[in-house]
């Protein structure tokens, strides 16, 4: 199976290795480029818990001092693996999506003691900070990267899509879905995707691309991409 991943190789490294080992062919085209944002360093001593919903937030940390005491909550095994690599110790995998993260933390949080720092990108799909504050949980968001649309499109990728050589495309955000839609329409390949599956991180993301006639649209969870290939 020929699989197109639309995020960076760094953030999908373990998954890509697994798929290659199973005999799949993997093509990497990051629809969004990651750009670090210059910010003041986080003083982790002011918090006892940190939340990462993306490995990119960890890759773009300027400082990793005073992190040994933190409870580190991660969405997905890939993000947890990066957190471990970067020196975080008490790592807890909270599931593979935002709803599982909320349920996991809300069941165990001590509102009188726990102080969370949420390290994230500029563009997000869910208002985690707002939801935590509604529950009376102390949380502060720290934005350390943004994303820019990747305009450097490999002509071979367009040719492969036109010639129906891609079996499945994975999309991880609504913003990425919107840019993919523009690429498809600008290159007039919307009629060439009828044999291609579209695998999306959520229904909200899938809705952005539902006007295209795909073979099938599937919803997957982070860390369970391989299961969605069946």
Backbone bond lengths (Angstrom), bond angles and torsions (degrees), N, CA, C in turn:
res aa  C-N    CA-C-N  psi(-1)  N-CA   C-N-CA  omega(-1)  CA-C   N-CA-C  phi
1 X - - - 1.465 - - 1.530 109.18 -
2 X 1.324 116.85 136.30 1.471 121.35 177.47 1.523 108.29 -98.93
3 X 1.334 115.80 119.68 1.458 122.50 -171.84 1.522 109.47 -116.55
4 X 1.327 116.27 131.21 1.457 121.73 176.39 1.520 109.47 -103.87
5 X 1.341 116.56 117.88 1.459 122.02 174.18 1.512 108.62 -99.16
6 X 1.327 115.58 134.68 1.463 119.65 -174.16 1.526 112.38 -108.04
7 X 1.332 117.03 20.56 1.462 118.90 170.59 1.519 108.72 -129.84
8 X 1.329 116.63 173.09 1.460 121.22 -169.34 1.525 112.28 -64.69
9 X 1.322 115.02 154.54 1.464 120.33 179.70 1.522 110.93 -64.35
10 X 1.347 117.76 -35.51 1.462 121.64 179.45 1.523 111.33 -56.83
11 X 1.323 116.45 -44.86 1.463 119.91 -174.81 1.524 112.84 -80.56
12 X 1.334 117.42 -5.06 1.472 120.89 -179.84 1.527 112.01 -126.11
13 X 1.314 117.12 17.00 1.468 121.57 -168.94 1.526 113.69 -55.51
14 X 1.322 117.02 -51.56 1.474 119.89 -176.82 1.522 111.71 -65.10
15 X 1.318 115.87 -42.40 1.468 120.79 179.95 1.525 110.96 -62.56
16 X 1.309 116.23 -43.32 1.470 120.51 -179.69 1.528 110.40 -61.41
17 X 1.313 116.76 -41.85 1.473 120.83 178.35 1.529 110.74 -60.64
18 X 1.333 116.05 -42.30 1.467 120.51 179.80 1.524 111.29 -62.96
19 X 1.310 116.19 -42.92 1.464 120.26 -178.19 1.523 111.37 -69.32
20 X 1.328 116.83 -39.32 1.462 120.52 177.75 1.533 110.23 -63.24
21 X 1.352 115.18 -39.42 1.467 119.60 179.20 1.523 111.91 -64.54
22 X 1.338 117.01 -26.45 1.465 121.27 178.50 1.527 112.24 -85.12
23 X 1.333 116.34 0.98 1.460 119.95 177.11 1.511 115.46 93.92
24 X 1.338 117.32 5.87 1.465 120.07 178.39 1.531 109.84 -80.40
25 X 1.307 115.99 156.01 1.461 121.74 172.58 1.516 107.76 -102.21
26 X 1.342 116.79 129.60 1.459 121.30 -175.48 1.527 110.15 -116.51
27 X 1.314 115.25 129.59 1.459 122.38 177.10 1.525 107.55 -113.36
28 X 1.336 116.93 132.59 1.459 121.83 -178.25 1.525 109.57 -107.89
29 X 1.331 116.18 122.60 1.464 121.49 170.56 1.528 108.14 -139.69
30 X 1.347 117.01 96.54 1.465 118.75 178.41 1.532 110.13 -67.69
31 X 1.311 117.20 111.63 1.462 121.02 178.78 1.528 110.37 -67.52
32 X 1.341 115.77 -31.97 1.457 121.12 178.77 1.523 109.77 -117.40
33 X 1.322 116.92 129.91 1.454 121.53 174.64 1.524 109.50 -89.05
34 X 1.330 115.70 138.61 1.469 121.37 179.92 1.524 109.83 -87.52
35 X 1.334 115.70 131.68 1.469 121.43 179.25 1.529 109.00 -127.57
36 X 1.347 117.59 118.01 1.470 119.72 178.49 1.524 111.04 -63.39
37 X 1.324 115.69 147.45 1.456 121.97 174.90 1.522 108.70 -108.88
38 X 1.319 115.58 132.63 1.458 119.90 178.72 1.519 109.04 -76.46
39 X 1.327 115.65 118.56 1.457 121.60 -177.70 1.521 108.86 -137.23
40 X 1.330 115.14 165.76 1.453 118.14 169.89 1.524 109.00 -64.43
41 X 1.307 117.79 148.79 1.462 121.10 179.03 1.523 110.44 -67.34
42 X 1.327 115.05 147.24 1.464 119.80 175.90 1.524 109.25 -76.17
43 X 1.310 116.53 132.08 1.461 120.13 171.47 1.528 106.73 -93.54
44 X 1.324 115.61 93.61 1.463 120.18 -175.01 1.528 112.84 -64.87
45 X 1.332 117.43 -14.39 1.463 119.38 178.94 1.530 111.83 -64.52
46 X 1.324 117.03 -19.93 1.465 120.97 -178.40 1.526 112.90 -81.20
47 X 1.346 117.02 -2.83 1.464 121.45 -174.68 1.524 110.23 -133.55
48 X 1.333 115.83 159.24 1.466 118.22 173.89 1.520 112.15 -116.25
49 X 1.344 116.70 -3.81 1.461 120.08 179.63 1.526 109.74 -143.70
50 X 1.335 115.18 146.06 1.461 120.95 177.11 1.528 108.39 -129.63
51 X 1.326 116.42 144.25 1.458 121.88 179.27 1.521 109.27 -119.11
52 X 1.334 115.70 130.72 1.465 122.18 173.38 1.531 108.20 -124.89
53 X 1.319 116.98 119.67 1.458 120.16 174.02 1.521 111.42 -100.93
54 X 1.335 116.68 -2.84 1.461 121.79 179.29 1.517 109.59 -147.36
55 X 1.328 115.75 141.46 1.464 120.17 176.60 1.524 111.33 -64.84
56 X 1.334 117.14 -26.35 1.469 119.90 -179.83 1.526 111.96 -61.13
57 X 1.323 117.05 -32.21 1.466 120.52 178.46 1.530 110.69 -64.42
58 X 1.319 116.69 -33.20 1.471 120.82 179.29 1.527 110.06 -76.81
59 X 1.324 116.71 -44.71 1.460 120.71 179.56 1.527 112.23 -57.94
60 X 1.330 117.32 -28.13 1.460 120.91 -175.38 1.524 113.86 -101.58
61 X 1.327 116.98 15.37 1.467 120.00 173.45 1.527 109.86 -71.38
62 X 1.319 116.46 130.06 1.469 119.95 177.94 1.530 111.43 -80.20
63 X 1.311 115.78 -31.24 1.465 119.89 -177.40 1.518 110.53 -133.92
64 X 1.332 115.23 140.72 1.458 120.05 175.65 1.534 109.78 -125.40
65 X 1.321 115.55 38.31 1.457 121.27 177.82 1.531 109.67 -86.98
66 X 1.319 115.27 148.77 1.474 122.01 175.31 1.528 112.84 57.80
67 X 1.333 116.45 45.15 1.466 119.90 -179.49 1.532 112.90 -108.59
68 X 1.333 117.02 -6.86 1.460 120.34 -172.63 1.528 112.96 -63.34
69 X 1.321 117.54 -28.31 1.468 121.31 -176.01 1.527 113.08 -85.35
70 X 1.329 117.85 -9.90 1.462 121.41 -170.33 1.520 113.34 -76.80
71 X 1.329 115.78 141.09 1.454 121.09 162.26 1.529 106.51 -81.27
72 X 1.311 116.63 122.33 1.462 121.23 -173.37 1.529 109.33 -109.92
73 X 1.335 115.98 109.86 1.464 122.02 -178.04 1.525 109.24 -99.12
74 X 1.338 116.30 124.44 1.466 121.37 -175.97 1.522 111.11 -126.34
75 X 1.330 115.44 140.77 1.460 121.08 171.77 1.528 107.81 -90.71
76 X 1.334 116.46 114.71 1.459 121.14 176.51 1.522 114.05 89.95
77 X 1.324 114.88 149.75 1.466 121.19 -179.07 1.521 112.17 -67.61
78 X 1.340 117.69 -33.98 1.459 120.91 -179.84 1.527 110.88 -62.54
79 X 1.330 117.07 -45.61 1.461 120.99 178.28 1.521 110.52 -64.07
80 X 1.333 116.59 -40.54 1.470 120.56 178.15 1.519 111.39 -63.12
81 X 1.330 117.32 -39.06 1.468 121.10 179.77 1.524 110.48 -64.20
82 X 1.325 117.27 -39.04 1.468 121.06 178.30 1.529 109.91 -68.34
83 X 1.337 117.18 -40.32 1.467 120.81 178.17 1.528 111.04 -59.91
84 X 1.317 116.50 -42.36 1.465 120.72 178.08 1.517 111.09 -64.28
85 X 1.302 116.20 -41.43 1.464 122.20 178.99 1.526 111.48 -61.24
86 X 1.338 116.25 -33.02 1.456 121.14 -176.71 1.532 112.62 -90.97
87 X 1.347 117.98 3.38 1.449 120.38 171.15 1.515 116.98 103.98
88 X 1.327 118.67 3.24 1.462 120.25 175.20 1.528 108.66 -74.12
89 X 1.325 116.76 143.75 1.463 120.36 -170.13 1.531 113.35 -107.06
90 X 1.303 117.94 -62.50 1.472 121.42 -175.47 1.524 109.33 -83.39
91 X 1.325 115.57 77.21 1.465 121.63 -173.86 1.521 110.26 -94.67
92 X 1.317 115.76 130.97 1.463 121.61 178.45 1.528 109.18 -125.20
93 X 1.329 116.02 123.25 1.461 120.92 177.35 1.528 107.54 -84.68
94 X 1.319 116.49 119.01 1.464 121.23 -171.31 1.521 112.92 -95.74
95 X 1.314 116.86 14.73 1.459 121.02 -176.36 1.510 110.25 113.36
96 X 1.333 115.84 -164.09 1.456 119.90 -173.87 1.522 114.04 -116.55
97 X 1.326 117.55 6.68 1.458 118.79 178.28 1.528 110.31 -153.65
98 X 1.328 115.79 175.89 1.456 121.52 -174.03 1.527 113.05 -64.09
99 X 1.318 117.30 -42.53 1.466 120.22 -179.27 1.527 111.65 -61.98
100 X 1.333 116.52 -40.46 1.466 120.24 177.95 1.528 111.09 -66.08
101 X 1.332 116.22 -36.87 1.468 120.66 176.54 1.526 110.42 -59.78
102 X 1.328 117.09 -49.56 1.466 120.74 -179.19 1.527 111.72 -59.55
103 X 1.327 116.30 -49.14 1.465 120.16 -178.46 1.524 110.98 -59.67
104 X 1.327 115.82 -42.74 1.468 121.08 -177.93 1.526 110.87 -61.38
105 X 1.336 116.47 -47.58 1.464 120.14 -175.63 1.520 111.36 -76.69
106 X 1.318 117.61 -41.61 1.464 120.17 -177.16 1.527 111.88 -61.48
107 X 1.343 116.81 -29.03 1.472 120.17 179.60 1.525 112.28 -73.16
108 X 1.327 117.41 -26.90 1.463 119.94 -171.26 1.526 114.26 -115.10
109 X 1.337 118.03 -5.56 1.460 120.42 -173.46 1.533 111.62 -70.34
110 X 1.331 115.15 144.01 1.459 122.02 171.60 1.527 106.49 -106.68
111 X 1.335 116.74 100.03 1.460 121.24 -172.89 1.531 112.97 -62.24
112 X 1.315 116.96 -21.93 1.464 119.64 -178.61 1.529 112.49 -83.09
113 X 1.328 117.05 -15.98 1.460 119.97 -175.05 1.530 114.49 -124.27
114 X 1.325 116.93 -37.39 1.461 119.82 -170.74 1.529 112.43 -72.70
115 X 1.323 114.63 132.51 1.464 122.08 176.04 1.530 108.04 -127.00
116 X 1.332 115.27 117.33 1.460 121.45 -174.37 1.530 111.66 -102.29
117 X 1.334 114.56 142.39 1.454 121.56 166.73 1.531 106.54 -115.89
118 X 1.333 116.08 126.35 1.457 122.08 -177.70 1.526 107.99 -108.09
119 X 1.311 117.14 107.53 1.460 122.17 -178.01 1.526 108.00 -95.03
120 X 1.334 115.98 123.72 1.466 118.95 -170.37 1.519 112.21 -150.99
121 X 1.354 114.77 176.30 1.446 121.67 174.15 1.521 110.91 -88.59
122 X 1.331 115.40 172.76 1.464 120.54 -177.69 1.524 112.08 -66.02
123 X 1.343 116.28 -38.75 1.461 120.78 -176.03 1.529 109.75 -103.73
124 X 1.333 116.11 125.06 1.463 120.73 -177.55 1.524 109.55 -131.98
125 X 1.326 115.28 156.97 1.464 120.67 -179.47 1.517 112.58 -94.61
126 X 1.344 116.72 -22.34 1.466 120.87 -176.85 1.528 110.41 -131.34
127 X 1.330 116.04 146.81 1.462 121.51 -179.74 1.525 109.55 -88.43
128 X 1.308 115.84 72.62 1.463 120.83 -178.43 1.526 110.70 -60.38
129 X 1.309 116.49 -45.76 1.465 120.15 -178.02 1.530 110.64 -59.45
130 X 1.330 117.00 -44.69 1.461 120.50 179.64 1.511 112.50 -64.86
131 X 1.336 117.01 -40.71 1.467 120.85 -179.49 1.520 111.63 -65.96
132 X 1.328 117.01 -38.70 1.461 120.50 178.95 1.530 110.68 -67.71
133 X 1.317 116.47 -41.08 1.468 119.60 -179.30 1.529 111.07 -65.85
134 X 1.335 116.86 -35.03 1.474 120.19 176.55 1.518 111.22 -61.58
135 X 1.338 116.35 -29.93 1.466 121.08 178.81 1.525 112.25 -85.39
136 X 1.339 116.13 0.68 1.457 119.89 -179.99 1.517 113.93 79.08
137 X 1.334 116.88 22.56 1.464 121.93 -178.52 1.529 109.40 -98.32
138 X 1.310 116.88 132.46 1.463 121.20 178.25 1.529 109.01 -71.87
139 X 1.319 116.23 123.73 1.460 120.45 178.57 1.521 109.84 -149.84
140 X 1.316 115.40 143.66 1.464 121.89 175.71 1.521 108.26 -129.44
141 X 1.322 116.53 133.11 1.464 120.79 178.37 1.518 109.93 -93.43
142 X 1.324 115.98 141.30 1.463 122.33 177.62 1.525 107.50 -130.40
143 X 1.326 117.00 114.82 1.467 122.39 -177.10 1.530 109.19 -95.38
144 X 1.333 116.65 116.24 1.467 118.71 -177.07 1.525 114.58 -119.23
145 X 1.340 117.44 4.42 1.458 118.83 173.61 1.524 110.11 -156.27
146 X 1.310 115.35 160.92 1.456 121.09 174.09 1.522 108.32 -131.33
147 X 1.304 116.78 176.93 1.461 120.90 178.49 1.524 109.89 -126.08
148 X 1.321 114.88 143.60 1.461 121.39 176.44 1.519 108.55 -122.82
149 X 1.320 116.51 146.08 1.454 120.46 179.63 1.532 109.99 -65.87
150 X 1.316 115.80 132.85 1.457 121.50 178.45 1.528 109.36 -83.49
151 X 1.322 116.14 112.73 1.471 120.31 -178.30 1.524 112.26 -96.64
152 X 1.343 116.73 -3.48 1.469 120.72 -179.03 1.534 109.38 -89.70
153 X 1.292 115.85 82.37 1.470 121.18 -175.74 1.519 109.99 -93.07
154 X 1.308 115.82 125.01 1.459 121.13 179.74 1.533 109.30 -69.13
155 X 1.336 118.20 121.83 1.470 120.38 178.63 1.530 112.85 -56.72
156 X 1.356 116.82 -29.21 1.467 119.87 179.25 1.523 110.71 -65.61
157 X 1.344 116.70 -35.05 1.463 119.85 178.02 1.529 110.38 -63.47
158 X 1.316 116.37 -44.93 1.469 120.19 177.84 1.523 110.15 -61.38
159 X 1.341 116.24 -41.36 1.474 120.52 179.12 1.521 110.92 -63.69
160 X 1.338 116.79 -40.74 1.472 120.71 178.98 1.525 111.09 -63.16
161 X 1.335 116.59 -41.18 1.463 120.22 178.14 1.533 110.79 -66.65
162 X 1.306 115.52 -41.42 1.470 120.11 -179.59 1.528 111.12 -64.76
163 X 1.330 115.63 -34.44 1.468 120.47 -178.31 1.530 112.38 -91.16
164 X 1.344 115.45 10.10 1.474 122.12 176.05 1.530 112.71 60.25
165 X 1.343 115.58 41.25 1.458 120.65 -178.32 1.534 113.17 -98.37
166 X 1.335 116.78 -2.51 1.467 121.33 177.66 1.524 108.56 -103.60
167 X 1.336 116.93 127.06 1.471 121.08 -177.62 1.518 113.40 -88.99
168 X 1.336 117.37 -32.83 1.469 120.29 -176.67 1.526 109.57 -153.28
169 X 1.332 115.40 142.64 1.462 122.29 176.87 1.522 108.48 -120.34
170 X 1.342 116.60 132.35 1.463 121.77 176.24 1.531 109.54 -102.35
171 X 1.347 115.64 128.88 1.468 121.54 179.17 1.529 108.75 -123.11
172 X 1.363 115.96 134.16 1.456 120.39 -170.48 1.531 115.22 -113.74
173 X 1.327 118.80 -3.11 1.463 119.12 178.52 1.521 110.08 -157.03
174 X 1.332 115.67 159.41 1.462 120.83 179.25 1.525 110.23 -65.80
175 X 1.318 116.09 -36.84 1.473 119.51 179.65 1.525 110.48 -64.33
176 X 1.329 116.73 -42.26 1.465 120.82 177.75 1.528 110.41 -65.04
177 X 1.332 116.44 -38.27 1.467 120.63 179.04 1.519 110.77 -63.08
178 X 1.334 116.75 -41.22 1.449 120.86 179.26 1.523 112.47 -63.20
179 X 1.333 115.83 -39.51 1.464 120.05 179.05 1.524 110.83 -70.78
180 X 1.336 116.61 -38.21 1.468 119.54 176.83 1.525 110.46 -62.03
181 X 1.336 116.60 -40.51 1.456 120.09 178.25 1.530 110.83 -58.97
182 X 1.327 116.66 -42.78 1.469 120.38 178.52 1.529 111.13 -63.40
183 X 1.331 116.46 -40.95 1.467 120.56 179.54 1.534 109.76 -61.82
184 X 1.326 115.35 -44.45 1.470 120.30 -179.10 1.528 110.88 -62.49
185 X 1.329 116.38 -47.31 1.463 120.39 -176.74 1.528 111.93 -70.99
186 X 1.341 116.69 -40.38 1.465 120.12 -179.14 1.521 112.03 -65.28
187 X 1.339 116.57 -31.09 1.460 120.82 -179.88 1.530 112.87 -97.41
188 X 1.341 115.44 3.12 1.471 122.67 175.02 1.535 112.31 53.82
189 X 1.332 114.54 48.20 1.468 119.12 179.94 1.534 111.52 -113.98
190 X 1.344 117.33 14.90 1.467 120.04 -176.95 1.519 112.97 -62.10
191 X 1.335 116.95 -26.91 1.464 119.51 -179.96 1.529 112.94 -87.11
192 X 1.347 116.03 -1.02 1.467 120.49 -177.05 1.522 112.75 -101.65
193 X 1.333 117.26 8.43 1.465 121.17 -173.23 1.528 113.09 -110.36
194 X 1.310 116.93 13.18 1.470 120.25 -175.39 1.528 112.51 -68.70
195 X 1.325 117.77 -17.57 1.467 120.63 178.00 1.526 112.28 -105.29
196 X 1.324 115.86 11.00 1.468 121.39 -176.72 1.524 109.77 -109.34
197 X 1.329 116.92 132.30 1.466 121.66 174.98 1.523 110.10 -84.59
198 X 1.324 116.83 143.79 1.456 122.72 174.92 1.522 108.42 -112.69
199 X 1.329 116.99 119.14 1.466 122.24 179.41 1.528 108.68 -110.28
200 X 1.337 116.43 119.21 1.462 122.06 -173.19 1.523 111.46 -118.62
201 X 1.325 115.09 152.56 1.457 121.24 -177.66 1.530 111.98 -73.16
202 X 1.342 117.65 -20.02 1.466 120.68 179.09 1.526 109.76 -159.29
203 X 1.329 114.65 165.88 1.458 120.06 176.74 1.523 110.13 -64.59
204 X 1.332 116.75 -37.08 1.458 121.84 178.51 1.526 111.05 -58.09
205 X 1.322 116.29 -41.43 1.468 121.64 178.01 1.521 110.18 -68.57
206 X 1.333 116.46 -43.30 1.469 120.99 -178.82 1.526 111.53 -62.32
207 X 1.332 117.29 -35.44 1.460 120.71 -178.36 1.521 112.39 -61.14
208 X 1.320 116.97 -28.76 1.462 121.18 179.16 1.521 111.39 -63.92
209 X 1.340 116.46 -28.69 1.461 121.21 -174.59 1.524 113.86 -113.33
210 X 1.331 116.72 9.73 1.461 118.71 -173.40 1.529 113.32 -71.11
211 X 1.351 117.68 -15.63 1.454 120.10 178.36 1.538 112.35 -71.57
212 X 1.338 115.91 -16.92 1.463 120.79 175.96 1.530 108.46 -84.12
213 X 1.314 116.94 141.05 1.470 120.87 178.95 1.530 109.85 -85.57
214 X 1.337 115.66 100.73 1.454 122.74 178.56 1.528 109.33 -96.96
215 X 1.319 115.72 160.91 1.466 119.70 173.26 1.525 109.62 -61.74
216 X 1.340 114.31 -46.30 1.474 120.15 179.26 1.524 107.91 -160.87
217 X 1.338 116.02 145.73 1.462 121.03 173.92 1.523 108.29 -112.14
218 X 1.335 116.47 127.82 1.461 121.47 179.68 1.527 109.88 -123.64
219 X 1.319 115.36 150.07 1.467 122.12 174.40 1.525 108.26 -105.07
220 X 1.322 117.03 132.55 1.461 120.88 -178.93 1.525 110.26 -126.96
221 X 1.308 116.14 164.54 1.462 122.41 174.31 1.519 109.29 -109.12
222 X 1.322 115.54 150.76 1.463 120.94 176.95 1.537 108.65 -55.18
223 X 1.311 115.78 131.01 1.458 120.62 179.93 1.502 113.72 90.07
224 X 1.346 116.91 -11.79 1.462 121.08 -179.13 1.533 111.13 -117.09
225 X 1.325 115.97 25.14 1.465 120.63 -178.65 1.530 111.59 -58.95
226 X 1.325 115.80 -41.27 1.464 119.01 -176.29 1.538 111.75 -63.15
227 X 1.333 115.70 -35.41 1.476 119.61 179.08 1.524 111.46 -64.36
228 X 1.329 116.69 -30.52 1.457 119.79 -178.00 1.523 112.84 -76.43
229 X 1.324 116.40 -4.58 1.471 119.87 178.24 1.533 110.93 -82.48
230 X 1.314 117.16 -15.35 1.469 120.28 -177.57 1.524 112.49 -75.96
